[in-house]
Amino acid sequence: MSPSIDLARNLLGRYDGPSPVVLKWKASPDVVLSDQGPEMLGRIVVEENRTLVSLWEEWYLDSCSPFVHAVVEAATATCRHLLARPTRALLGLLFGELLTWTGWEPRRFRQEIARLILQGAVAGQAREIMQQFILASSYLGDPRLAANQANWAEVPQEAKNRVFRWLSENPFRLLEQVYQEGRGWTMRPHGHDNDEVQAGQGTQQQPTALVSR
């Protein structure tokens, strides 16, 4: 334990004021003041099917802090280990909450997706959802498109090969992101003409409702 953490624990133990933040942390210091804290909160997210915002509010956590990043990664890893027997709630949490979290650093996001791809238990509905998620992701996209090669450069070759195999077994049409008036950024078949498509120059890409990464 670092000296600063030890000091924080001592200060918490001596506190007898009314602050709800300090009282919350004082009741469960290991959650926020130990190396196991992120894993503990990550398990809470999965076991209780929590939204990240509700967890940050309950524990008074800064959503931009490194600690919060570690919590999200721990929760994602917990979901990954449960994919052998996925439930609708688990898939919704993983692909609708954790992997769409806006705080992901692109490189770490791609690393986590690679781990999911290489998870031997991924099959059936979980694999189909993952395929669609990957194809629609602005951090990855369809690996068959030349425009996405840079996104896949950090992904291990074994993971890329597996995605190519998935696509050959159950092919999806080539997809690309386009901007449509009144709809924002969405997906369409690659090369498909659409009079509503806008150039979108100078506009940051906003993903569809399916994904945000």
BALOBA-1460 file (C-alpha; in Angstrom, 3 decimals):
// residues 213
<rec num="1" residu="m" x="0.000" y="0.000" z="0.000"/>
<rec num="2" residu="s" x="1.348" y="3.429" z="-0.927"/>
<rec num="3" residu="p" x="1.936" y="6.052" z="1.798"/>
<rec num="4" residu="s" x="-0.741" y="8.295" z="0.296"/>
<rec num="5" residu="i" x="-3.357" y="5.521" z="0.409"/>
<rec num="6" residu="d" x="-2.369" y="4.675" z="3.973"/>
<rec num="7" residu="l" x="-2.758" y="8.325" z="4.928"/>
<rec num="8" residu="a" x="-6.164" y="8.529" z="3.254"/>
<rec num="9" residu="r" x="-7.330" y="5.459" z="5.170"/>
<rec num="10" residu="n" x="-6.209" y="6.979" z="8.471"/>
<rec num="11" residu="l" x="-7.997" y="10.244" z="7.710"/>
<rec num="12" residu="l" x="-11.177" y="8.358" z="6.783"/>
<rec num="13" residu="g" x="-11.049" y="6.401" z="10.013"/>
<rec num="14" residu="r" x="-10.853" y="9.582" z="12.100"/>
<rec num="15" residu="y" x="-13.559" y="11.470" z="10.241"/>
<rec num="16" residu="d" x="-16.844" y="12.010" z="12.119"/>
<rec num="17" residu="g" x="-18.446" y="14.763" z="10.034"/>
<rec num="18" residu="p" x="-21.602" y="14.782" z="7.875"/>
<rec num="19" residu="s" x="-20.096" y="14.562" z="4.350"/>
<rec num="20" residu="p" x="-21.983" y="11.830" z="2.421"/>
<rec num="21" residu="v" x="-18.943" y="11.243" z="0.199"/>
<rec num="22" residu="v" x="-16.579" y="10.617" z="3.086"/>
<rec num="23" residu="l" x="-19.119" y="8.545" z="4.999"/>
<rec num="24" residu="k" x="-19.730" y="6.361" z="1.934"/>
<rec num="25" residu="w" x="-16.009" y="5.759" z="1.469"/>
<rec num="26" residu="k" x="-15.458" y="5.281" z="5.221"/>
<rec num="27" residu="a" x="-18.041" y="2.470" z="5.278"/>
<rec num="28" residu="s" x="-16.212" y="0.533" z="2.524"/>
<rec num="29" residu="p" x="-12.650" y="1.837" z="2.201"/>
<rec num="30" residu="d" x="-11.375" y="-1.161" z="0.224"/>
<rec num="31" residu="v" x="-13.686" y="-0.300" z="-2.670"/>
<rec num="32" residu="v" x="-11.972" y="3.024" z="-3.344"/>
<rec num="33" residu="l" x="-8.680" y="2.737" z="-1.492"/>
<rec num="34" residu="s" x="-7.179" y="-0.615" z="-2.463"/>
<rec num="35" residu="d" x="-5.676" y="-2.305" z="-5.497"/>
<rec num="36" residu="q" x="-8.728" y="-4.566" z="-5.605"/>
<rec num="37" residu="g" x="-11.140" y="-1.614" z="-5.770"/>
<rec num="38" residu="p" x="-11.659" y="-1.593" z="-9.560"/>
<rec num="39" residu="e" x="-12.298" y="-5.355" z="-9.620"/>
<rec num="40" residu="m" x="-14.752" y="-5.067" z="-6.738"/>
<rec num="41" residu="l" x="-16.733" y="-2.322" z="-8.453"/>
<rec num="42" residu="g" x="-16.463" y="-4.110" z="-11.787"/>
<rec num="43" residu="r" x="-18.119" y="-7.174" z="-10.279"/>
<rec num="44" residu="i" x="-20.859" y="-4.975" z="-8.807"/>
<rec num="45" residu="v" x="-21.563" y="-3.555" z="-12.278"/>
<rec num="46" residu="v" x="-21.984" y="-7.048" z="-13.728"/>
<rec num="47" residu="e" x="-23.745" y="-8.753" z="-10.833"/>
<rec num="48" residu="e" x="-26.257" y="-5.922" z="-10.405"/>
<rec num="49" residu="n" x="-26.416" y="-5.031" z="-14.114"/>
<rec num="50" residu="r" x="-25.655" y="-1.422" z="-13.250"/>
<rec num="51" residu="t" x="-25.274" y="1.564" z="-15.509"/>
<rec num="52" residu="l" x="-21.912" y="3.243" z="-15.197"/>
<rec num="53" residu="v" x="-23.447" y="6.621" z="-14.424"/>
<rec num="54" residu="s" x="-25.385" y="5.201" z="-11.479"/>
<rec num="55" residu="l" x="-22.215" y="3.676" z="-10.085"/>
<rec num="56" residu="w" x="-20.236" y="6.908" z="-10.398"/>
<rec num="57" residu="e" x="-23.025" y="8.785" z="-8.644"/>
<rec num="58" residu="e" x="-23.334" y="6.240" z="-5.830"/>
<rec num="59" residu="w" x="-19.613" y="6.210" z="-5.091"/>
<rec num="60" residu="y" x="-18.926" y="9.881" z="-5.948"/>
<rec num="61" residu="l" x="-16.341" y="8.971" z="-8.579"/>
<rec num="62" residu="d" x="-14.848" y="11.247" z="-11.217"/>
<rec num="63" residu="s" x="-15.890" y="9.733" z="-14.548"/>
<rec num="64" residu="c" x="-12.623" y="10.909" z="-16.162"/>
<rec num="65" residu="s" x="-10.294" y="9.461" z="-13.522"/>
<rec num="66" residu="p" x="-7.857" y="6.572" z="-14.127"/>
<rec num="67" residu="f" x="-9.664" y="4.703" z="-11.341"/>
<rec num="68" residu="v" x="-12.918" y="4.799" z="-13.315"/>
<rec num="69" residu="h" x="-11.107" y="3.605" z="-16.442"/>
<rec num="70" residu="a" x="-9.858" y="0.634" z="-14.435"/>
<rec num="71" residu="v" x="-13.393" y="-0.117" z="-13.195"/>
<rec num="72" residu="v" x="-14.780" y="-0.201" z="-16.744"/>
<rec num="73" residu="e" x="-11.989" y="-2.484" z="-17.918"/>
<rec num="74" residu="a" x="-12.527" y="-4.786" z="-14.937"/>
<rec num="75" residu="a" x="-16.272" y="-4.995" z="-15.600"/>
<rec num="76" residu="t" x="-15.617" y="-5.710" z="-19.281"/>
<rec num="77" residu="a" x="-13.188" y="-8.488" z="-18.376"/>
<rec num="78" residu="t" x="-15.766" y="-10.013" z="-16.023"/>
<rec num="79" residu="c" x="-18.328" y="-10.044" z="-18.850"/>
<rec num="80" residu="r" x="-15.783" y="-11.601" z="-21.200"/>
<rec num="81" residu="h" x="-15.208" y="-14.509" z="-18.832"/>
<rec num="82" residu="l" x="-18.968" y="-15.154" z="-18.684"/>
<rec num="83" residu="l" x="-19.506" y="-15.336" z="-22.447"/>
<rec num="84" residu="a" x="-19.531" y="-19.136" z="-22.403"/>
<rec num="85" residu="r" x="-23.125" y="-18.881" z="-21.151"/>
<rec num="86" residu="p" x="-24.295" y="-15.398" z="-22.113"/>
<rec num="87" residu="t" x="-27.630" y="-13.981" z="-21.033"/>
<rec num="88" residu="r" x="-29.538" y="-11.166" z="-22.691"/>
<rec num="89" residu="a" x="-28.653" y="-8.944" z="-19.719"/>
<rec num="90" residu="l" x="-24.955" y="-9.767" z="-20.021"/>
<rec num="91" residu="l" x="-24.858" y="-9.043" z="-23.755"/>
<rec num="92" residu="g" x="-26.791" y="-5.820" z="-23.243"/>
<rec num="93" residu="l" x="-24.410" y="-4.693" z="-20.530"/>
<rec num="94" residu="l" x="-21.291" y="-5.568" z="-22.497"/>
<rec num="95" residu="f" x="-22.248" y="-4.188" z="-25.908"/>
<rec num="96" residu="g" x="-24.760" y="-1.547" z="-24.864"/>
<rec num="97" residu="e" x="-23.072" y="-0.053" z="-21.809"/>
<rec num="98" residu="l" x="-19.435" y="-0.993" z="-21.267"/>
<rec num="99" residu="l" x="-18.061" y="-1.064" z="-24.808"/>
<rec num="100" residu="t" x="-20.045" y="2.035" z="-25.762"/>
<rec num="101" residu="w" x="-18.556" y="4.010" z="-22.856"/>
<rec num="102" residu="t" x="-17.152" y="7.238" z="-24.281"/>
<rec num="103" residu="g" x="-14.065" y="7.204" z="-22.078"/>
<rec num="104" residu="w" x="-12.279" y="4.368" z="-23.883"/>
<rec num="105" residu="e" x="-8.815" y="5.191" z="-25.197"/>
<rec num="106" residu="p" x="-8.761" y="3.833" z="-28.791"/>
<rec num="107" residu="r" x="-5.751" y="1.562" z="-28.308"/>
<rec num="108" residu="r" x="-7.132" y="-0.020" z="-25.123"/>
<rec num="109" residu="f" x="-10.541" y="-0.389" z="-26.747"/>
<rec num="110" residu="r" x="-9.020" y="-2.303" z="-29.668"/>
<rec num="111" residu="q" x="-7.055" y="-4.489" z="-27.254"/>
<rec num="112" residu="e" x="-10.234" y="-5.386" z="-25.395"/>
<rec num="113" residu="i" x="-12.083" y="-6.168" z="-28.625"/>
<rec num="114" residu="a" x="-9.185" y="-8.419" z="-29.643"/>
<rec num="115" residu="r" x="-9.507" y="-10.310" z="-26.337"/>
<rec num="116" residu="l" x="-13.224" y="-10.736" z="-26.953"/>
<rec num="117" residu="i" x="-12.614" y="-11.989" z="-30.491"/>
<rec num="118" residu="l" x="-10.108" y="-14.535" z="-29.239"/>
<rec num="119" residu="q" x="-12.376" y="-15.685" z="-26.407"/>
<rec num="120" residu="g" x="-12.962" y="-19.296" z="-27.368"/>
<rec num="121" residu="a" x="-16.446" y="-19.330" z="-25.842"/>
<rec num="122" residu="v" x="-17.858" y="-16.720" z="-28.243"/>
<rec num="123" residu="a" x="-20.488" y="-18.353" z="-30.460"/>
<rec num="124" residu="g" x="-24.068" y="-18.058" z="-31.647"/>
<rec num="125" residu="q" x="-25.872" y="-14.847" z="-30.779"/>
<rec num="126" residu="a" x="-22.874" y="-13.434" z="-28.911"/>
<rec num="127" residu="r" x="-20.686" y="-13.811" z="-31.986"/>
<rec num="128" residu="e" x="-23.315" y="-12.285" z="-34.265"/>
<rec num="129" residu="i" x="-23.719" y="-9.273" z="-31.985"/>
<rec num="130" residu="m" x="-19.947" y="-8.901" z="-31.777"/>
<rec num="131" residu="q" x="-19.628" y="-9.002" z="-35.566"/>
<rec num="132" residu="q" x="-22.198" y="-6.271" z="-36.013"/>
<rec num="133" residu="f" x="-20.619" y="-4.222" z="-33.230"/>
<rec num="134" residu="i" x="-17.175" y="-4.464" z="-34.823"/>
<rec num="135" residu="l" x="-18.417" y="-3.586" z="-38.313"/>
<rec num="136" residu="a" x="-20.242" y="-0.504" z="-37.025"/>
<rec num="137" residu="s" x="-17.454" y="0.667" z="-34.711"/>
<rec num="138" residu="s" x="-15.707" y="3.906" z="-35.662"/>
<rec num="139" residu="y" x="-12.599" y="2.584" z="-33.870"/>
<rec num="140" residu="l" x="-12.479" y="-0.574" z="-36.016"/>
<rec num="141" residu="g" x="-15.032" y="-0.950" z="-38.811"/>
<rec num="142" residu="d" x="-15.181" y="-3.523" z="-41.568"/>
<rec num="143" residu="p" x="-11.648" y="-4.984" z="-41.928"/>
<rec num="144" residu="r" x="-12.332" y="-5.696" z="-45.608"/>
<rec num="145" residu="l" x="-12.362" y="-1.962" z="-46.364"/>
<rec num="146" residu="a" x="-9.035" y="-0.294" z="-47.137"/>
<rec num="147" residu="a" x="-10.161" y="2.804" z="-45.208"/>
<rec num="148" residu="n" x="-10.192" y="0.781" z="-41.975"/>
<rec num="149" residu="q" x="-6.751" y="-0.827" z="-42.263"/>
<rec num="150" residu="a" x="-5.155" y="1.713" z="-39.915"/>
<rec num="151" residu="n" x="-7.787" y="0.914" z="-37.272"/>
<rec num="152" residu="w" x="-6.869" y="-2.765" z="-37.411"/>
<rec num="153" residu="a" x="-3.094" y="-2.235" z="-37.354"/>
<rec num="154" residu="e" x="-2.988" y="-2.596" z="-33.551"/>
<rec num="155" residu="v" x="-5.124" y="-5.743" z="-33.507"/>
<rec num="156" residu="p" x="-3.207" y="-9.053" z="-33.309"/>
<rec num="157" residu="q" x="-3.157" y="-10.987" z="-36.567"/>
<rec num="158" residu="e" x="-4.801" y="-13.992" z="-34.937"/>
<rec num="159" residu="a" x="-7.805" y="-11.866" z="-33.988"/>
<rec num="160" residu="k" x="-8.017" y="-10.342" z="-37.478"/>
<rec num="161" residu="n" x="-7.865" y="-13.783" z="-39.060"/>
<rec num="162" residu="r" x="-10.715" y="-14.948" z="-36.863"/>
<rec num="163" residu="v" x="-12.901" y="-12.009" z="-37.907"/>
<rec num="164" residu="f" x="-12.181" y="-12.710" z="-41.574"/>
<rec num="165" residu="r" x="-13.179" y="-16.335" z="-40.985"/>
<rec num="166" residu="w" x="-16.418" y="-15.253" z="-39.300"/>
<rec num="167" residu="l" x="-17.241" y="-12.995" z="-42.225"/>
<rec num="168" residu="s" x="-16.560" y="-15.758" z="-44.732"/>
<rec num="169" residu="e" x="-18.794" y="-18.180" z="-42.808"/>
<rec num="170" residu="n" x="-21.621" y="-15.703" z="-42.278"/>
<rec num="171" residu="p" x="-20.835" y="-12.787" z="-44.580"/>
<rec num="172" residu="f" x="-22.089" y="-9.284" z="-43.965"/>
<rec num="173" residu="r" x="-22.191" y="-6.802" z="-46.780"/>
<rec num="174" residu="l" x="-19.397" y="-4.250" z="-46.735"/>
<rec num="175" residu="l" x="-20.553" y="-1.364" z="-44.547"/>
<rec num="176" residu="e" x="-19.429" y="2.219" z="-44.270"/>
<rec num="177" residu="q" x="-20.433" y="5.182" z="-42.130"/>
<rec num="178" residu="v" x="-22.208" y="8.055" z="-43.876"/>
<rec num="179" residu="y" x="-23.898" y="11.255" z="-42.774"/>
<rec num="180" residu="q" x="-27.588" y="11.586" z="-43.576"/>
<rec num="181" residu="e" x="-29.607" y="14.754" z="-43.151"/>
<rec num="182" residu="g" x="-31.840" y="14.463" z="-40.111"/>
<rec num="183" residu="r" x="-30.366" y="11.109" z="-39.062"/>
<rec num="184" residu="g" x="-26.743" y="11.856" z="-38.297"/>
<rec num="185" residu="w" x="-24.028" y="9.255" z="-38.780"/>
<rec num="186" residu="t" x="-25.372" y="5.856" z="-39.785"/>
<rec num="187" residu="m" x="-24.350" y="2.726" z="-41.702"/>
<rec num="188" residu="r" x="-24.999" y="1.841" z="-45.343"/>
<rec num="189" residu="p" x="-23.706" y="-0.791" z="-47.807"/>
<rec num="190" residu="h" x="-20.335" y="0.238" z="-49.207"/>
<rec num="191" residu="g" x="-20.601" y="1.981" z="-52.582"/>
<rec num="192" residu="h" x="-24.388" y="2.372" z="-52.373"/>
<rec num="193" residu="d" x="-25.563" y="5.702" z="-53.817"/>
<rec num="194" residu="n" x="-27.667" y="7.875" z="-51.525"/>
<rec num="195" residu="d" x="-28.750" y="11.391" z="-52.428"/>
<rec num="196" residu="e" x="-29.001" y="12.286" z="-48.729"/>
<rec num="197" residu="v" x="-25.364" y="11.538" z="-47.971"/>
<rec num="198" residu="q" x="-23.456" y="14.609" z="-46.923"/>
<rec num="199" residu="a" x="-19.723" y="15.131" z="-47.142"/>
<rec num="200" residu="g" x="-19.480" y="15.659" z="-43.385"/>
<rec num="201" residu="q" x="-16.151" y="17.413" z="-43.662"/>
<rec num="202" residu="g" x="-15.050" y="18.957" z="-40.403"/>
<rec num="203" residu="t" x="-17.705" y="17.062" z="-38.457"/>
<rec num="204" residu="q" x="-16.700" y="14.549" z="-35.821"/>
<rec num="205" residu="q" x="-18.272" y="11.165" z="-36.485"/>
<rec num="206" residu="q" x="-21.111" y="10.273" z="-34.177"/>
<rec num="207" residu="p" x="-21.965" y="6.550" z="-34.190"/>
<rec num="208" residu="t" x="-25.392" y="5.049" z="-34.610"/>
<rec num="209" residu="a" x="-27.570" y="3.922" z="-31.724"/>
<rec num="210" residu="l" x="-26.032" y="0.443" z="-32.050"/>
<rec num="211" residu="v" x="-22.584" y="1.550" z="-30.946"/>
<rec num="212" residu="s" x="-20.726" y="4.611" z="-29.830"/>
<rec num="213" residu="r" x="-17.233" y="3.388" z="-30.427"/>
